[in-house]
Amino acid sequence: MSAKDGKDKIVGAASVMGSATMLSRVLGYIRDAVIAYIFGASVSADAFFVAFRISNLFRRLVGEGALTSSFIPIFTELISIRSKEELRAFVLRFFLLFSCILVVLAALGVFFTPWLVSVMAPGFVITADKFDLTVTLTRFMFPYVVFIGLMAIAMGILNSYRHFAAPALSPVLFNITLIFMTLVVAPFMRSPVYALAIGVVIGGFFQFALQLPFLARYEMLPKNLSLKISSSVLSTANGTSVDKPVSRILLLMGPALLGIGVYQLNIFVTLRFASHLPQGSITYLYYAGRLMELPLGVFGVAIAQAVLPALSTMVVSKDMDGFRSSLSFALRLVNFVNIPAMVGLFVLSIPIIDLLFVRGRFSSQDGLLTSYALSFYALGIVPVAASRIVVAVFYSLKDTKTPLIGALITFAVNIVACLLLVGPLGHGGLALATTLSSLVNLIFLGYMLRLRVGGFELASIFSSGIRSSIAALLMAIVLYLSIYWLQFGALTLALKVISLIGIIAIGAVVYMVASYILKVPEQAILKEILLGKLAARGSKKRAK
């Protein structure tokens, strides 16, 4: 694969996943707005978000984090050396093994739930009703871990075949399910918050079920989870058992699991500190974190997921020049999109929170406290996005130990930062601690990657980043003056919607024009993607 082909594949995959992720994120914010309207920043909301954090912790540990990042490099390699029949046997056996692991893990989670809640939210222990509610909600949600773990295997298989749409669209079903449960089911329940817990499990099942038809398309659908697999199917022509790649994946998962586990401990740290702060602090941090995830999910994560299969293929073919070029391209591209996102969220934090959440039981004061956290979280968008790219690069090299070391350093920095900042800044200090620890993680991983693969066009990355930053600062001035001139807080809801959309559109135009004047090369990529789609549509019309 040439460097140009690698870049084209990354851009194509990222555009597909970015579009699908944008749809799921929009529905995600509708979901959050509905939950905020019904539950506000209440005890029930705090309890649900802690329980949901625990479920997401296990999802990242055994699902799309450690599993997918360890599975894709090995499976990509197998595609090039194994027959279809051998691949099906491998997939069948891996599904069986991991299904057993997930069921046991969910059962253990249900049993140890009180301990998990007391560790994650010790401040809840002093309020018996709040603690008991959180424990019950967490137990309701643990089956979600099984479905989302199986979905992660399916995602790894499909991404290895360069199919990204179905995995990226699966959160859409999850969000629709939670919206339905909140608006339709919750009002008829004695304790409405339980509808959310049930919705999490049902949504997880739908996410996995969506992948099945696409697995069947690639003849990778595990039709019979049985241990009775013939020895002829389980062996290759040279006598190598399919258990060997399974073992390699599990060995890679070990350090990856620890690395992601340490990273997730940062969430533990944040929740532990936040549980001792005034009521609503956990809810404020949750909603602010969700908004931070919008640019990360739409483009940062999309590029990271697109990079892993492409770079894994280059590693297998020993094309290290293409590897380094594609890596530099991915980092420049993710910075070009996330630098203005960081600046925009920082400047527009108050009007965005006001428009999305301030209604029903979610007050104006709740909105201000959420935007306070968002302004600190926003500063971490670029280092978090770039770190995810670099971590994916290490995984493509089958190196899961270096990200583990980075995670340990990040964990230590986060604890120290939380201790120093929570006093003077409250829950905003916890958000800033996350940002600072992410920056340290990026510096460490970038240094280690340069030692591992040599130079990867750092000068062009910094040059592009500086020019993008100048363009983003010009955009920030326009955004701030527009909000100030419009007196946003005094507008009606309809005018707020129109004004904010218009302001964001104007900001985007200013950024793109400034990028063009400053000759930021990545601004042409969006034009190429658009022209490519228009050309493809034109070809289809001519073919008809």
N, C-alpha and C positions, 0 to 999 in steps of 0.2 A: 504494500500500500504506500503510495507516494504521500509526501507532506500535504500536497494540495488535496488529494483524495481524503486524507485524514481530517483536514479542516472542513471540507465539504460535508463529510459524515457528521462531524461534531455540530456544525451549524444546522444541518437538516434535522438531526435528532433533537437538538435543543429547541428548535422552533416548534416541532411537534409537541414535545413535552411542555414547553413554555405555554403554548396555547391551551393545552388541556389543563395545565396547572392553574392558569389564569381563571378558567371556568370554575374549577373546584375551589379556588380561593375566594372568588366572588360569592359562591354559594356558602363557603365557610364563614364569610363575614355576615351574610344574611342569617346564617345559623347563630352566630355569636350575638348579633343584634336582637334576634328573637329571644335567646336565652337571657340577655341583659334586660330586655323589656319585661319578661315574666318573672325573673328571679332577682334582678338588681344585683347589689353587692351584699347579699344576705348571707346568713349562716349556711343555708342550703347551697348557695352558689359556691362558697368557699369549700364546703365539704365535697361537692361534685368535682371541682377542679383539682383538689388534692387526689381524689380517687382516680380521676382521669389521668393525672400525671403518673401515677403508679402503673396504670395499664400501658401508657405510652412508654414508660421506662422499659418494660419487658418487651414491648413491640420493637424498640430500637436495639435492645440487647440480642434477641433471638430472631428478629425479623429483618427489616430492610437495612439495618445497619451492618452488624457483623456477618450475618448469613449472606446477604446479597454481595457485599464487597469481597467475600472469600469465595463465593460460588462462581461468579462471572469469569474471573481469570482462568479457573480450572476448566469450566464448561466450554469457554471459548477455545481453549486448547484442544479439548476432546472433540469438538466439532470438526476440527481439521484432520484428526487422525483416527476417528472411530466411525464405524458404519451406523446407519440409522437404527438398526436393531440393537446394537450395543448401547447407543445413547438412550434408547427407550428403557432398556434394562437398568441402566444407571439411574435414570430419573425415577423409575418405579421404586427401586431400592432406597433411594434417598428420601422420597416422599414417605415411605413406610417408616424409616428410621426416625425422621424428624417429627412425624405425627406422634409417635410414641413419646419422644422427648417433650413435645409441647403439652400433651395431655398430662404427663407427670408434673411438669412445671406449673401448669394451671392448678392442679390439685394441691401442690405444695403452697402455692400462692394463697389459695383460699384458706388453708390451715394457718398460715403465718401472717394473715392480714393484720390482726391487731398489732403485732410487733412492727410490721412495715409502716403502718400509720403512725405509731408512736415515735418511730425513728424519723420519718419524713416531716411530721407536723407535731412536735412535742408540745407546742403551745395548745393543741386541741385537747390534750389529756386532762387538763384542769376543768374542762367543760364536758361533763359526761355525755350530754345529749349530742353535742357536736361530734365528739369522738365516735360514739356508737353509730351515728348516721354515716360518717365517713367510712367506717369499717364495713358496714352493710353494703354501701354503694360499691366499694372496691371489690367485695366478694361477688356481687352481681356481674361485674365487668370482666372477671378473669377469663371466662371462655373466649372473650375477644382475642386474647393472646394466641389461642390455637388457630383461629381463622386468619389472623393477620400474619402469623408465621408461615402458614401454607401459602398465603398470597405472596409472601416474599420469595419463596422458591419459584413460584410461577413467574414472578417479575424477573428474577435472575435468568430463567430460561428464555423468556421472550426478549429481554434486552440483549442477550447474547446473539439472538437471531436478528438484532436491529429492529425489533418491534417495540415501540415505546408508547403507543397511544393508549392501549388498554390499561396498563399499569398506571399511567398518568391520570386516566379518567376515573379510576376506581374510587378516589376520595369524593367524587361527585355523588355517587350513590350513598356513601356514608353521610355526607352533609344533608342530602335530601331526606334520609331516614331520620336524622336527629331533628330536622325542622318539622317533619310530620309528627314525630312523637311529642315535641314540645307544644305545638299548636293544637293538635287533634286529640292525642291520647292523654296528655298530662292533666287537662282540666277535669277529666273524669276519674282521676286517681285520688285516693285519700291523701297520699303524700306525692305531689306532682313531680318532685325531683327524681323519683324512681323511674319515671318514664324515660329520662335521659340515660340512666344506666342500662335499661333494657335496649334502648335505641343504639347504644354503642355496640352491643353484642350483635344485634341484627344487622347493623351497618357493616361490621366486620365480615359477617357471612356474605353479604352482597358483594363486598370488595373481592373476596376470593372467587365467588361464583362467576363474576364477570370475566375472569381470566380463562375459565375452562374451555369455552368455544375456540379461543385463540391457541391454546395449547393443543387442541385437537387439530387445528389447521396445520400446525407444524409436526403433527404425529407424535406429540410428547405428552398426551393426556394419560395420567396413570389410571388405567381402567380397572386394575385388580390389585389392591394392596395386599398381596399374599406373600408369605415367606417361601412358597413353593415355586421357585424360579429355577428353571432347568439349568444344569451346569453348562450346557452348550451356549445358552444365552449369556450367562454370567462370565464367560471367558472370551478373550480376544483370540485372534489367530496365533499370536505368540504366547498365549497362555497367561496373560496378565489379567487378574481379576478386576472387576469393576469396583471391588471394595477398596482398591488402592487409591483411585481418585476421591472416593468418599473420605478415606482417611486423610488425604491431603487437604481437603476442604476443612475437615474438623481441626486439623493441626493449624491451618491458617486462621481458623475462627478463634482459637485460643487467645492469642495476643489481641486480635481484633475485638473479641468479646470483652477482654479486660480493658482495652483502650476506650471502647464506647461506654463500658461500665463506669470507668473513672470519669469520663466526660459527663455521664448522667448523674454522677455524684455531685456535680456542680448544681444540678437542679435540686438535689437533696439539701445542699447547703443553703441555697436560696430560700427553699420552703421552710427549713428549720428556723432561719432568721425571721422570715416573714410571718411565721405562725405566732411569734411573740409581739408583732406589731399590731396596731389597731385593726379592728374588723374591716374587711374589704381589701386589705393590702394584697392578699393572694390573688384576688379577682383582678385588681388593677394590674398586677404584674402579668397575669395570664393574658388579658386583652391586649396589653402593650406588646407582649411577646408575639402574639398572633399577628399583629400588624407588621412587626419587624419581619416576620416570616414571609410576607407577601412578595417582596422583591427577591428574597432568598429562594423561595419556592418556585417562582415563575421563571427565574433565570439562573440563579446560583446553583440550586440543586439540579435543575434541568441540565446545565452544562456538565456538572459533576457526574451525573448518571450517563450522559452521552460520552464523556471522556473515557470512562473506565473500559467499555468494550473496545473502543477505537485504539486506545493505547495498549490494551492487552494484546490486540492483534499485532501491533507493531513490535511488541516485545517478543512474541512468538516468532515473527519473521526477522528479528534482529535488526530492524530499521531504526536505529537510535537517532539518526539525523532527523528523520520524520517525527520521531517521538519528541525530541526537544523542541522542534518547530511547532508541533501541534500543542504542546504544553504552553509555550509562550503565547500562542494565539488564544488559547482558552482563558488564560489569566488576563490578557488585555481585554478580551471580550466581556468577561464577567465584571471587570472593573469599570469598563465604559458604561455598563448598564446600572451597576450598583452605586457608583459614586453619586450620580444625581438622585437616585432613590434615597440614599442616606441624607443628603442635603434637604431634599424635599420633605421627607418625614420629620426631620428636625424642625424646619420652619413652619410646616403646616400641621404639627401635632395637635394643637388645640382645635382648629376647625374640623380636622378629620375625625377626631374622637367625638366632638360635639355632634357632627352629622350622623355618625354611625351608631352611637350608643346612648346619647342623652335623651331618654324618653322613658315613660312608664316608671318603674321603680329605680331606674338608674339616673341619679340626679346630676345637676350641673357640677356640684362639688366632686362627685364621683368621676365625672368626665375630666375635670382639671387634674385630679390625682392620677388618673390613667395617662393623660398626656405628659405629665411630669415624668413618669417612668419611661414612656415612649421616647422622649427626647434623649435620654441616656442610652436606651437600647439602640436607637437609630445610629449612633456613632459607631456601633460595632458591626454594621451591615457589611462593610467592605472586608474587614479582616475575617469575619466568619465565612463569607462567600469564598474568598480566596483560599482559606484553610481547607474548605471542603474539596476544592479542586486538587490541592496539593496532597491531601489524604488519599484521594482517589488515585493519584499518580503512584503513591507508594504501594497501594493495593494492586495496581496493574503490574508492578514489579514483584509481586508476591512478598512484599515486605510489610508485615503488620506490626512489627516490633517498634519501629521508629514512631508511628502514630501513638503507640501505647506510652512511650516515654514522653512525647509531647502532651498527652492527656494528663499524665501525672504532674508535669510542670504546671499545666493550666489549673489543675485542681488545687495545688499548693498556693498559686498566686491568687486564685479566686477566694480561698478561705481568708488569706491575709487582707485582701481588698475589702471583703465583706466586714471583717472585724473593724477595719479602719473607717469605712464609709457609712455603715448603717446608722451610727450615732448621729453624725451631722446631717446626713441626707435622707434618712429613713429608707423607704422602699425604693426610692430613686438611687440610693447608694448601692443597693443590691443589683440593680440594672447596670449601673456603671461598672461594678465589679466584674460582671459578665463580659462587658466590652473590653476592659483592660486585660483580662485573662485571655480572651480570644486574640488580642493583638500580640501578646507574648507567644502564644501558640504558633501563630503565623510566622513570626520572626524565627523561632526555633526550627520549624518544619522547612522553611525556605532555605535556611543555612544548611541543614542536613541533606536536603535534596540537591543542592549545588555540589556538595561533597560527593554525592552518589552518582550523579549523571553528568557532572561538569556544568559549564555555562549553559543557560537556556534563555539567552537574549534578554538579560536583565535590563540593559540600557534601554531597549525599546519598550519594555514594560513600564519602567519609571517615566520615560518620556511621554508615553501615551497617558499614564495616570496623572501626571502633572497638568497636561493640557486639558484633560477631562475635568480635573478639579477646578481649573480657572473658568471653564465653561459653566460648571455647576455653580460656582460662586456668583457669576453674572445672573444665572437663573434664580438663585436664592434672593438676590436684591429685588428682582421683578416680582417674585412670589410675595415677599414681605410687604412691599409697597402696595400690591394689589389687595391683600388682606386688610391692611391698614386703611386704605382708601374706601373700601366697600363697607367698613364697619360690620364685619361678618356676623358677629354675635347678635346684632339687632335685626337680622333678616328673617323672613318667614322660612319654613322648611323647604318649600318649592324653590325659593330664590337661593337658599343655601346650596341645594343640589346643583342648580344651574351655574351658580357662581363658582363653586369648587371645581366642577368639571371644566369650566372655561379657564379658570386660573391654572389648573394642571396642564391643560392643552397649550396655553400660552407659554408656560414654563418649559414644556417639552420642545416647542418650536424655538424658543430662545436658546435652549441647550444645543439643539441640533445645528442651528445657524452658527452659534459660537464655535461648535466643534468643527464645522466646515471651514470657518475662517482660520481657526487655529490648526487646521490640517490634521485632525485626529483621524488616523486611518480607519478605525473601527466604525466610524459613522457611516462609511460606505457599505458596510455589511448589511445593515437594515435595508438599504436600497437594493442590494443584490438579492436579498431574500424576497422582497416584494416583487421585483422585476422577474425573478425566477418563477414565482407563483403565477404572475400574470402571463408569462410566456407559456407555462405549462397549461394554463386554461385555454390560451389561444391555440395551442397545438391540439388540444382535445376537440375544440370547436371545428378546427380545420379537418380533423380526422373524421368527424361526423359528416 
